[in-house]
Structures are given as C-alpha cells and as structure tokens.
C-alpha cells in the first residue's frame, strides 16, 4: 500500500525520530493531525485549494509540511498568526503581526512569502484553505480565529499524547496554568496580565450568576440559577456498591445551572469516540 502522505513530508518526519519515538509513531500522529485539520475546515465551511492569487482578500489558513499553522485575516494587508507546534513543546511558539501582505501567489507544495511582518516565508505548503465567497468579513475572521485556536491546541494535545505513551510526564493542557500560558503567548501579554484578565472574567460571571442574571459564556452557553423545591428524605442505592442508603432531606434552594449552546451540542455529536 502506498503512503498516504507526500514524500517531502515523510523526509521531514524522519528528521523528528528519536530513540524513544519511532518513524511509524510520528507518521501515525501526522495522519491524525491531517484528519483533524480537514474535519475542522469542513465544519466551518472553508474550502481547500491548490492555488490562491496573492491579491486574494478572503481569510486564509495554511498548513505546512513541517506542521506549522499560519492564519491570515481578510484584506490585502492582513493580520497574521504563525504557530510553530514542536513535537515536544509544552505550548506552541506563536508570532503575531499586523499589516502583512502576500508577496507571491500561494501554491500547494511551494513556500509562502510575506511582507510587513516578522515571518518572511514558510516551509512548503501542505494545505491551503480559504473562506468561501459571500461570507461576511466579520464571519470570516471568526471562523479563522476559531479554527486556529482549535487546531493549534489539538495538535499540541496530540503531541503530548505521543510523549506520554513513551514515558513522558503527564501534563493537563487544559488546566488553568496551561491555558494562561497559551493565552499570554497568543496575545503577546505577560502571564500575570493574562491571569488577571481571566480571573476578572470569572469573577464577573460569578457575580452575574449570584445576582440572578443569565450570564453568556461565549459560544459555550449560559450560566443561570434555578430554584429547586424542597426534597424529602428517601431511600436510594449507592451506585458503586448497590448498598441501600438514606438520602437526606434538603430545603428549597437556588442551584447553579449551565445550558450548553446548540452549536457546542452539534460539535460534541460529531466527535469520534475516544479510547
């Protein structure tokens, strides 16, 4: 059976082989990343193309042979985010620039070149993805941002899974400390400032909740309080042992509630079963 990946990519993957991580393991990881990337752009109704003119003004995502992700906002002079996702990196190396322009057409298998930012060129392009015609600039920018955050963090998570499978140290990428590091790096601010902003946001959400407000948490859903009637004492069973137990009575009270958005429910429904 022929390889599902280009020979240039295979040569790059061979350069990543170490004593405890084999080529086949890295190749399997690359295929997994490739599928996740393709699935995400399909969900956001973006199209993969082999060529784009340098004067194209729609939002663009680029994936290189080396696994770096480049997001380009709309317009001739764009915002640009370059994420280098190293195999053993805890967080991606992120470079952000404004007023960046393409200096040559984009072609699959060729490098991309830029003017006006910190990154002047990339390694060869494996995938070129563009927002569809007719989508508003605001919506394009939103889709590019969402795809960038999801793909970048998923790639880092996959890398860590590979490291852990070979005796690495466990790290929870989505604990508060790691998320602060990522947000600080992505937005070019100190970890102290990122932590303060996140803490302020959660305090405001908590305050709104306790004041009886419905508090939206972005695309995730809404926090609110619900009044729960008193509960009489009753018999039940311990779910772990099956032993009969007494469940204590409880007075009427407010209880926090979270309603997930239809958008996040739809996304969860299509996630493949995890091992």
N, C-alpha and C positions, 0 to 999 in steps of 0.2 A: 504493500500500500504506500502511495506517495505521501510525502509530508504535507500537512495542511498549512504550513507556514512558508513564507519565501526563504530562499537560500541565504539572502542577506541577513534576515532575522536570525536564522539558525547560527550563522557565524558570530553574530553579536551574543547570542545566548551561550555559546560555547565559552566566550570570554568571561562569563559570570560563574562558571563551575569552580567550586572549592572542594576541599577534602570531604566535607560532610553533606554537600548538596550536589547531586548528580545532574547531568545534562537533561535526562528524561524528566526529572522532577521540575526543573526550570521550564522546560518545554511545556509540560502539562499546566504549569502555572500561567504561562503566556497564553495558552489556548483558552484558559478560564477567563483571563482578563479580556481577551478579544471578544468572547461571547458576551460578557457583561457590558462592554462598551457598545456592541451592536444592539443589544436589547434595550439599553438606556436611550440611545438616539432614536430607536423605533418608537418607544413610548412617548417621546417628546416631539414626534412627527418631524424629525430632521432627516435629511437625505445624504447618503454617502455618494460622492462623485469622484471621478478620476482627475478632473481638471477644474480650476477656477481662474478666471481672469483677475489680474492684480487690481483692477478697478471695481471689482465686486464690492458692494457695500452692505451685504447681509452679514449676520452673525455667523462665525465660523469656529469649528473645533478641529484641531489637528492632533493626531496620534502618531508618534514617530516610531521607527524601528527599535529605538532604544527604550521605548515605553514612556517617554515624556509626553505630557499633555499640554497643549497650547490652546488657550481660549482667546478669541478675538471678538470684541464688541462690534456694533454696527458702525458704518460710516467709512469714509476714506481715511480719516485719522481716527484710530481706534484705541480703546483700552485693550491692554494685553496682559494676560497672566500666563507665565511659563512655570509649570510644575515638573520638577525632576524627581522621580519616585524611585529612589535607590532600593535595591533588594533588601539591604539590612538597615535601612534608615527608619528611625522612630517616627519622624514626621517628614513630609516632602520638603524639598528646597523650592521655595516659591519666589519668583521675581515678577513684580508688577510694574507696568509702565503705562503712561498716557500718551496720546497723540502719536501713536505708532502707525506706520503705513507699510503696505507690501511694496517691495521694490521689484518683484518679478511675479509672473504667474505661478499658481500652485499646481504642481503635478505630482501624482502618486509615484513614489519611487525616487523623487528628487528632493533636494533640500528646499526649505523656505527661507527667504531673506527679507529683512525688515530694516526700516529706517526710523529713527526717533526714539528708540528705547534702549534698554540695557542689553537686550539679546538681538544680535545682528543676523544670526542664522540658526538653523536647527540641523539635526541629523536627518536622514532620508525619511520622507513621509510615508507612513503605512496606510493611514486613513485620513481622508478629507471629508468633513461633514459640514453642511450648510443648512441654515434655516430655509424653509420653503417660501416661495413668492407669496405675497399678500398678507404675511404675518406682520403685525404692527411692530415697530421698533421696540416699544416697551416690552411686549411679549417675547420678542427675540432675546433681548437682554436677560429676561427672567429665565428663559429656557437654557441659555448658555451658562448662566450662573449656577442653576440647579444641577445641570449635567456635570459641570466642573467639580463642584463640591462632592457630589455622589461618587463620581468615577475616581477622583483623587483619593478619597478616603477608603473606598472599596479596594483599590489597588494596594494601598498601604496595609490594609487588613489582610489581604491575601498573602502579601509578603510575610507578615508576621506569622500567619498560619504555617507557612513553609518553614520558617525558622523554628517555631515551636515543635514541629514534627521531627526536628533534628536536634532536640535537646536544648533549644533556646529558653530564655527566661520569659515567663508569662507576663504579658502586658495587656491591659484592657484599654484599647484605643479610645473607647467612648466613656471613660471616666472624666471627671471634671478637669483634672490636671492636664490630661492629654488634649482635651478639647480647647482649653485655654491656650496651650502651646500652638495648636493649629490655627486658631482664630487670630492670635497675635502675629504669627508669621504671615498669614494670608493678607492681613490688613496693614502690615508694616507698623505695628504699635508694640509697646512693651507688654510682657505677660502681666505685669502689675495692672496696667490700664485695662487690658482685656478682662482680667478677673473682676475688676471693679465694675465694668460695664455689665458683665454677666450677672454679678451679684445684685446690681441695681435693678436689672430687668426682672429677676426672680422675686425680689422684694416687692416691686410694683405689682407683679402678677398675684402674689400672695395677698397684698393689701386690697386689691380689687376683689379678690375672692371673698375675703372676710367682710367686705362691705356689701356683699350680696350681689356684686356685679357679674355679668358674663364676660370672661376675660379671654379674648382670642390669642392663641399662641401660633401665629403664622398659619402655615398650611397644615399643621398637625391637627388642630381642632380648637375646642373651647373648654375652659375651666368654669365651673359654677358650683353653687351649693344647692343641695336638695334637702327638703325637710322629710325626715323619716319618722313614722309613727312609732309609738312605744311597742316594745316587743316583750311578749310574755315568756316566762321561763318554760323550757320544753326539753324533751329528751332528744338526743341525737347520737351519732356514732363517730368515733374517731376515724377519720379516713385512712390513717396509716395502719391502725390495728384492728378496726372493726368493733372495738370495745364500746359499749353503751356509755354515754356521758350525759351530764346535765348541762344544758346551755343556759346561762344566766339571763335573767330579765334585763331589759335595757329601756331607759326612759326615752321619750321622744327627743329628737336632736337633729341638728343640721349635720350633713355629711358632704365632704367634697366629692365632686363628680367630674369626669372628663369625657367629653363627646368627641370622638375622632371624626375628622372630615371625611366626606365621601371620597376625596382624592386619595387620602392615605389608605383607606379601606381597599380601594381599587388596586393600589400598588401592592398591598400585602397579599391580595388574592392571587397575583401572578408570580409571586416569589416561589421559586422551586423549593421543594422540601430539603432542609439542611440535615446533614449527617449528625 
